Amino acid sequence: MPVTPESRARTRAFARVIGPFVLIVPLIIAVRLPAMGNLDFFALPIIVWLFGALLLFCGLLIIANHQYWSSGPAIAISLFGWFLALRGLALLAVPQLMERGVSASMTMVPAAQVGFVSLAALGAWLTFVGWISRAFAPEPAPAR
């Protein structure tokens, strides 16, 4: 699909929201991970179900409103939507599988921290694209 002013504007809008979120949250998790210990997120099935439903909803919202694959940031945003939707679906359908993955990652704190810092770097890039970069800025209206 060719890059249009609308696709650039929509990518920039999504980057303005997703970028800071993916910068801040994983960075805080990376810093606090050693002290977080066992949060036992999976102790209450209703909480797991609610988070799964919320992730699925947010993912579907991104998928429905950002169907662009024409640039690096557009691809990252579209993949993020699919990641959220699939993760939400997994939490709803097979929470025990997700619980095993979380338990395994708690034994590898440094590796998990590297993963979260990598996500934060992606968030920093999307924040740059959304708030600073001129490449995705709306084009000025033509002079009359």
C-alpha positions as CSV (number, residue, x, y, z in Angstrom):
1,M,0.0,0.0,0.0
2,P,1.5,3.4,-1.0
3,V,2.3,6.0,1.7
4,T,-0.4,8.6,1.8
5,P,-0.8,11.7,3.9
6,E,-3.6,9.9,5.8
7,S,-1.4,6.8,6.5
8,R,1.4,9.0,7.7
9,A,-0.9,11.0,10.0
10,R,-2.4,7.9,11.4
11,T,1.0,6.3,12.0
12,R,2.1,9.5,13.7
13,A,-1.0,9.6,15.9
14,F,-0.6,5.9,17.0
15,A,3.2,6.5,17.6
16,R,2.4,9.4,19.9
17,V,0.3,7.1,22.1
18,I,2.1,3.8,21.8
19,G,5.6,5.2,21.9
20,P,5.6,6.8,25.3
21,F,3.6,3.9,26.8
22,V,6.1,1.3,25.4
23,L,9.0,3.5,26.6
24,I,7.8,4.1,30.2
25,V,6.1,0.8,31.2
26,P,8.8,-1.7,30.1
27,L,11.6,0.6,31.5
28,I,9.9,0.7,34.9
29,I,9.5,-3.0,34.8
30,A,13.2,-3.5,33.8
31,V,14.3,-1.4,36.8
32,R,11.8,-2.9,39.3
33,L,11.9,-6.5,38.1
34,P,14.4,-7.9,40.7
35,A,12.3,-6.4,43.6
36,M,8.9,-7.4,42.1
37,G,9.3,-11.1,43.2
38,N,6.2,-13.2,42.9
39,L,3.2,-10.9,42.1
40,D,1.0,-14.0,41.7
41,F,-0.9,-12.3,38.9
42,F,-2.5,-15.7,38.0
43,A,-3.9,-16.2,41.5
44,L,-7.3,-14.6,40.6
45,P,-8.7,-16.0,37.3
46,I,-11.0,-13.0,36.9
47,I,-8.0,-10.6,36.9
48,V,-6.3,-12.8,34.2
49,W,-9.5,-12.9,32.2
50,L,-10.1,-9.1,32.4
51,F,-6.5,-8.3,31.4
52,G,-6.8,-10.8,28.5
53,A,-10.0,-9.2,27.4
54,L,-8.4,-5.7,27.6
55,L,-5.3,-6.7,25.7
56,L,-7.5,-8.4,23.0
57,F,-9.6,-5.2,22.7
58,C,-6.6,-2.9,22.5
59,G,-5.0,-5.1,19.9
60,L,-8.1,-5.3,17.8
61,L,-8.5,-1.5,18.1
62,I,-5.0,-1.0,16.7
63,I,-5.5,-3.7,14.0
64,A,-8.8,-2.1,12.9
65,N,-7.5,1.4,12.7
66,H,-3.9,1.0,11.6
67,Q,-3.7,-1.3,8.6
68,Y,-0.5,0.2,7.2
69,W,2.7,-1.7,6.5
70,S,4.5,0.9,4.4
71,S,7.3,2.1,6.7
72,G,9.3,0.9,9.7
73,P,7.1,2.7,12.3
74,A,3.9,1.6,10.6
75,I,5.1,-2.0,10.6
76,A,6.1,-1.7,14.3
77,I,2.7,-0.3,15.2
78,S,0.8,-2.9,13.2
79,L,2.9,-5.7,14.7
80,F,2.3,-4.3,18.2
81,G,-1.5,-4.5,17.6
82,W,-1.2,-8.1,16.5
83,F,1.0,-8.9,19.5
84,L,-1.5,-7.4,21.9
85,A,-4.4,-9.2,20.3
86,L,-2.7,-12.6,20.3
87,R,-1.4,-12.2,23.9
88,G,-4.9,-11.2,25.0
89,L,-6.3,-14.2,23.2
90,A,-3.7,-16.5,24.9
91,L,-4.6,-15.1,28.3
92,L,-8.3,-15.8,27.7
93,A,-7.8,-19.2,26.1
94,V,-4.7,-20.8,27.7
95,P,-3.8,-18.8,30.8
96,Q,-1.8,-21.8,32.2
97,L,0.6,-21.5,29.2
98,M,1.1,-17.8,29.9
99,E,1.6,-18.5,33.6
100,R,4.4,-21.0,32.8
101,G,6.1,-18.5,30.6
102,V,6.0,-15.8,33.3
103,S,7.3,-18.3,35.9
104,A,10.2,-19.3,33.6
105,S,11.1,-15.6,33.0
106,M,11.3,-14.9,36.7
107,T,14.3,-17.3,36.9
108,M,16.1,-15.3,34.2
109,V,15.8,-11.8,35.5
110,P,18.8,-10.3,33.6
111,A,17.5,-11.7,30.3
112,A,14.0,-10.4,31.0
113,Q,15.5,-7.0,31.8
114,V,17.3,-7.0,28.5
115,G,14.0,-7.8,26.8
116,F,12.2,-5.0,28.6
117,V,14.9,-2.5,27.8
118,S,14.7,-3.5,24.2
119,L,11.0,-2.8,24.2
120,A,11.7,0.6,25.8
121,A,14.1,1.4,23.0
122,L,11.3,0.6,20.5
123,G,9.1,2.9,22.5
124,A,11.7,5.7,22.4
125,W,11.9,5.3,18.6
126,L,8.1,5.5,18.2
127,T,8.0,8.5,20.6
128,F,10.6,10.2,18.3
129,V,8.5,9.3,15.2
130,G,5.3,10.6,16.8
131,W,6.5,13.7,18.5
132,I,9.7,14.9,16.9
133,S,10.4,13.5,13.5
134,R,9.4,15.7,10.5
135,A,9.1,12.6,8.2
136,F,5.6,11.8,9.6
137,A,4.5,15.4,10.2
138,P,1.4,16.5,8.3
139,E,2.3,18.2,5.0
140,P,1.6,21.9,4.9
141,A,-1.4,23.0,3.0
142,P,-0.6,24.2,-0.5
143,A,-0.6,28.0,-0.9
144,R,-3.5,29.5,-2.8
